[in-house]
Amino acid sequence: MSQVDGGIANLEPLARAREQKAWYWYDWANSAYVTTIATVLFGPYVTTIAERAACGFVTDEAKGLKCTQDLDVLGIAVSPGSLIFYVVTIATIASALLLPIVGAAADRSARKKSIMAGFAWAGSAAAAMMFFATGTNWVLPVLMLFVANICLGASLVVYDAILCEIAEPDDRDRVSSRGWALGYLGGGLLLAVNLAMVTFHDALGMDKGMAVRVSMLMAAVWWAVFTFIPYRGLRDHAPRAVEREPGGLVRQSFGQLWATLRDMRNYPMTLTFLLAYLFYNDGIQTVIGSASVYGEKQLGFATEVLIATILLVQFVAFGGALLFGRLARSRGSRKVILGGLVMWMVVVTVGYFIPAKNVPLFLLLAVGIGLVMGGTQALSRSFFSQLIPRGKEAEYFSLYQACERGTSWLGTLVFGLVHQWADSYRPAIFALIIFFAVGIVLLAKVDPRRGIEEAGNRQPQVV
């Protein structure tokens, strides 16, 4: 309302708009860690440290150096090249177990912004400690990655839940899409600066290791500093329709989580969408994670081409998220997501047939990935928010995050098995089409109006 009611103007829409603008900035803040550290720089750098610890030198194929010794990790022999993947797997499993408890606790709190910011600052502090990883000290960065990843997941659970407090049902597609878009823009800008630092480290008077460490520190500081914007701009909202459980906060959280898991059968459309999301998002994440390996090993592209491709995807995803948000306003988010999944199937098919060393076609493929990547993820978040029962927003978003992390190994497993069987990355990348096909079939079964009604939420004008 913008009219005067009883002589007092209703300023709530203006206050909500200010909160939305502040909320966007957490996507901008945490994307620095996701792109610069988790996606690009951390893995190769820690693998180098692990190889130095195991063999005393770093693998260099050009010089005929190949580290074949294992690390001793709690009495278990671990290949230096596999260390990072094991750590990410363990952190993923831990997140799947811990995040639902975080969500149940957040739903019972009126200080969601403080919980979100607290996890963000703890995660950024852990990320900043990676600067001190030098020589053969692989233990410090591994532990810090574990802490940072769990804190990131916990902060995102609360962040996503806040969307339901600051945006009306008709506005969530737009708000979610703008947040995703700003995240891709911020992550891309910092990544461009960091990759320039690493590429031209000699001109800056640093060795490559120092350039990587400074870049990771910059990402950590970026995450911490920009988190102050949503922390200051968001308001505290009282918990809504939370069911009472006996005991203290921890006991209440466990009790509410157990009650919700029992009660989920009453929301079949919500469960069907969640299952669809698990499949198609696993396909998305596997395509993104395997793209650089596919480009280097199968198509023969140099590192410079891969760096340019990563940046191109980031900046195109900014526009893609905004475009999908605009389309959802007139067609409904479910229909637009379905269209995006068809486009993902086209992307995978083109990737299978792309000739080796064809840079223009590879960059065009990157444009396609960027276009659908941001849009499908942003609309999935806003569509799921419509299907969540009131008072359980953080709890359901924690299940959303936990299930995603708990099954995110399926795509990479299929990719690895098909590559091992066929000795080629082409059939491996094409095999991922099954994840999008299953996602389309399951999403087509979701009746959005029925799901929103089952959850007890107000129907948007366009569904």
Secondary structure as the mmCIF struct_conf table of DSSP 4:
data_model
#
loop_
_struct_conf.conf_type_id
_struct_conf.id
_struct_conf.beg_label_comp_id
_struct_conf.beg_label_asym_id
_struct_conf.beg_label_seq_id
_struct_conf.end_label_comp_id
_struct_conf.end_label_asym_id
_struct_conf.end_label_seq_id
BEND BEND1 GLN A 3 GLN A 3
STRN STRN1 VAL A 4 ASP A 5
TURN_TY1_P TURN_TY1_P1 GLY A 6 GLY A 7
STRN STRN2 ILE A 8 ALA A 9
HELX_RH_AL_P HELX_RH_AL_P1 GLU A 12 ALA A 32
HELX_RH_PI_P HELX_RH_PI_P1 TYR A 33 LEU A 41
HELX_RH_AL_P HELX_RH_AL_P2 PHE A 42 CYS A 55
BEND BEND2 GLY A 56 PHE A 57
STRN STRN3 ASP A 60 ASP A 60
HELX_RH_3T_P HELX_RH_3T_P1 GLU A 61 LYS A 63
TURN_TY1_P TURN_TY1_P2 GLY A 64 GLY A 64
STRN STRN4 LEU A 65 LEU A 65
HELX_LH_PP_P HELX_LH_PP_P1 GLN A 69 ASP A 70
STRN STRN5 LEU A 71 VAL A 73
TURN_TY1_P TURN_TY1_P3 LEU A 74 GLY A 75
STRN STRN6 ILE A 76 VAL A 78
HELX_RH_3T_P HELX_RH_3T_P2 PRO A 80 SER A 82
HELX_RH_AL_P HELX_RH_AL_P3 LEU A 83 ASP A 107
TURN_TY1_P TURN_TY1_P4 ARG A 108 ARG A 108
BEND BEND3 ALA A 110 ALA A 110
HELX_RH_AL_P HELX_RH_AL_P4 LYS A 112 MET A 129
HELX_RH_3T_P HELX_RH_3T_P3 MET A 130 PHE A 132
TURN_TY1_P TURN_TY1_P5 GLY A 135 THR A 136
HELX_RH_AL_P HELX_RH_AL_P5 VAL A 139 ILE A 166
BEND BEND4 ALA A 167 ALA A 167
HELX_RH_3T_P HELX_RH_3T_P4 PRO A 169 ASP A 171
HELX_RH_AL_P HELX_RH_AL_P6 ARG A 172 THR A 199
TURN_TY1_P TURN_TY1_P6 PHE A 200 GLY A 205
HELX_RH_AL_P HELX_RH_AL_P7 LYS A 208 GLY A 233
HELX_LH_PP_P HELX_LH_PP_P2 LEU A 234 ASP A 236
BEND BEND5 ALA A 241 ALA A 241
HELX_LH_PP_P HELX_LH_PP_P3 VAL A 242 ARG A 244
BEND BEND6 PRO A 246 GLY A 248
HELX_RH_AL_P HELX_RH_AL_P8 LEU A 249 ASP A 263
HELX_RH_3T_P HELX_RH_3T_P5 MET A 264 ASN A 266
HELX_RH_AL_P HELX_RH_AL_P9 PRO A 268 VAL A 293
HELX_RH_PI_P HELX_RH_PI_P2 TYR A 294 GLN A 298
TURN_TY1_P TURN_TY1_P7 LEU A 299 LEU A 299
HELX_RH_AL_P HELX_RH_AL_P10 THR A 303 ARG A 331
HELX_RH_AL_P HELX_RH_AL_P11 SER A 333 PHE A 353
HELX_LH_PP_P HELX_LH_PP_P4 ILE A 354 PRO A 355
TURN_TY1_P TURN_TY1_P8 ALA A 356 LYS A 357
HELX_RH_AL_P HELX_RH_AL_P12 VAL A 359 GLN A 386
TURN_TY1_P TURN_TY1_P9 LEU A 387 LEU A 387
BEND BEND7 ILE A 388 ILE A 388
HELX_LH_PP_P HELX_LH_PP_P5 PRO A 389 PRO A 389
TURN_TY1_P TURN_TY1_P10 ARG A 390 GLY A 391
HELX_RH_AL_P HELX_RH_AL_P13 GLU A 393 THR A 407
TURN_TY1_P TURN_TY1_P11 SER A 408 SER A 408
HELX_RH_AL_P HELX_RH_AL_P14 TRP A 409 ALA A 422
BEND BEND8 ASP A 423 SER A 424
HELX_RH_AL_P HELX_RH_AL_P15 TYR A 425 ALA A 431
TURN_TY1_P TURN_TY1_P12 LEU A 432 LEU A 432
HELX_RH_AL_P HELX_RH_AL_P16 ILE A 433 ALA A 444
TURN_TY1_P TURN_TY1_P13 LYS A 445 LYS A 445
HELX_RH_AL_P HELX_RH_AL_P17 PRO A 448 ALA A 455
TURN_TY1_P TURN_TY1_P14 GLY A 456 GLY A 456
HELX_LH_PP_P HELX_LH_PP_P6 ASN A 457 PRO A 460
BEND BEND9 GLN A 461 GLN A 461
#
